[in-house]
Amino acid sequence: MQFIDLSIPITNDVISDPPVMRPNITYMTHENTWEQIAMFFPGLTREDLPDGEGWAVEMLSLSTHNGTHMDAPWHYHSTTDSGTTPAPSIDEAPLDLFFRPGVKLDFSDRPHGHVVSGAEVEAELARLGHDLQPLDIVLVQSGAMYGSDNFTDQGCGMGADATLYLTERGVQVVGTDAWSWDAPFSHTARRWAETRDPSIIWEGHKAGRIRPYYQIEKLTNLSAIPATGFTFSCFPVKIERASAGWIRAVALVED
């Protein structure tokens, strides 16, 4: 069994979010933390510790949407099931959804900003010869490249039509290697300026108003996994009443 890491790190050094949303990590190292230990042991000196070293600790300032993370339906709208049900937050997510067979749809040949349709999803599944099953986890290779310039402007997005195509067939967990499940805002903004059509804004996310689903963003390394025949693990961190939680996304592939 191969365990293939599909997660990006939370880091100060690689830009994967707009400026207003970037994380910050403060590193405290063995050389300058002995006083933190001494707070618990009155009279302790640095020389009392082996090699005079304290501990390594990090303090983070970050959003639940930094790094590889899973959005809950609460992120998209206050209600779901066409307005009949309060949308669940990430701590309410049923764990049995998050260790399931996966299928990868490759739309990386589409231009950046392209909005994938339900017909394109159907065609890609047909090309793969995959009969989509309820609770399959569907991952999208979008054409975005983590670590490259302008990452947040890269990749195709999944439109409302494509999202509803999946959820009406019982898919409840999806993911993308782009910054967003939707097309990058920079591309959508140009279309909005031309049409003033509000239905195109965040349309893939807003499909969660109709049927609830959980959505993973900022995956990476999807080229390393097969299109089918793998199990995907993506348990979110349990944060009370939160719109998202960080995950360690891992594909399990039989040798």
ABEGO torsion letter per residue (X at the ends): XBBBBABBBBBAABBABBAAABBBBBBBBAAAAAAAAAAABBGBBAAABBGGBBBBBBBBBBBAABEBBBBBAAAABABBGGGABBBBBAAABBAAAABBBBBBBBAAABBBGBBBBAAAAAAAAAAAGBBBBBGBBBBBBAGBBBGBBGAAABEBBBBAAAAAAAAAAGBABBBBABABABBBAAAAAAAAAAAGBAAABGAAAAAAAABBBBBBBGBBGAAABBABGBBBBBBBBBBBGBABBBBBBBBBBBX
